[in-house]
Amino acid sequence: MDEFLTYWLAAYVADLRPTTARGYESAVRLHLIPGLGRKRLDKLTVQDVRAFITACRQKCLCCAGKVDQHRSAGVAVR
């Protein structure tokens, strides 16, 4: 599936606005390829997609995006 997603980015995203293209590229790189990339596209099931979506909903976006790594230790976030 990772090969297809890479192909899709190159073929489809090229015609989009730069900010939209960057958003799609980061979604594919940070979420879709790590979550579903090893799965063969012809073997992808509804259950695979549901499990992926459930996992995405449950993970902390700050941690997944490594937002906190630039923060000083002991600094509270509000």
N, C-alpha and C positions, 0 to 999 in steps of 0.2 A: 504494500500500500504506500510505503514511503516513496517509491519510484513514481507512482501515479500522482501523488501530491506534489512532488517536485515538478513533474511534467505540467500539471494543472497550473501551478504558479507561473511557470514560464510561458504557457500558451494563453491563459486567460487573464491573468493579472496585468499583463503588459499594456492592455487597453484601458486600464482604470486610472483614476486620479492617483497621484503619488501617495497621498496620505492613506487612501483606501488600500492601495497595493501594499504599503508598509504594514497596515493592520492585518491584512490577510496573511502576509508573509510571517508575521510574528505569531499569529494564531496557529498556523501550520507548523512552524518550527518549535514553538514552546509547548503546544498542547496536542495537536493531532498526531504528529509523527511520534513523539514519545508515548502517547496513549494507544494509538492504533497502528503505528507504522510497521510493526512486525507481522501484522495479520495480512494474509493474502487477500486481495480485493475480492476475488471470486469465492472466498470462504467467509467473508464478513457477514455477520448475522445481526438481526435486530437486537438480540441479547448482548452482543458485543457493544453495539452503539449505546444501548441503555446503561450498561455497566460503566462505559466511558463517561457518559453524561452524569451519572450518579457520582462517580469519583470526582469529576470536575466541580460539582456542586459542594462536595464535602471538604475539598482542600482549601487551605488558607491561601488567598491570592497574593498576600504579601510574601509569604514564604515561597510559593511557587514561582513568583517573579523575581525573587531575591531582592526585594525592595529593602528589607531590613539590613542587608549586609553593609550598607553605606552609613548606617546610623551608629552613633557612639553607644557603647554599652551603658546601660542604666538610664537611657533617655526614654521616657514614657511617650507613647503615641496616644493622642486624643482624637 
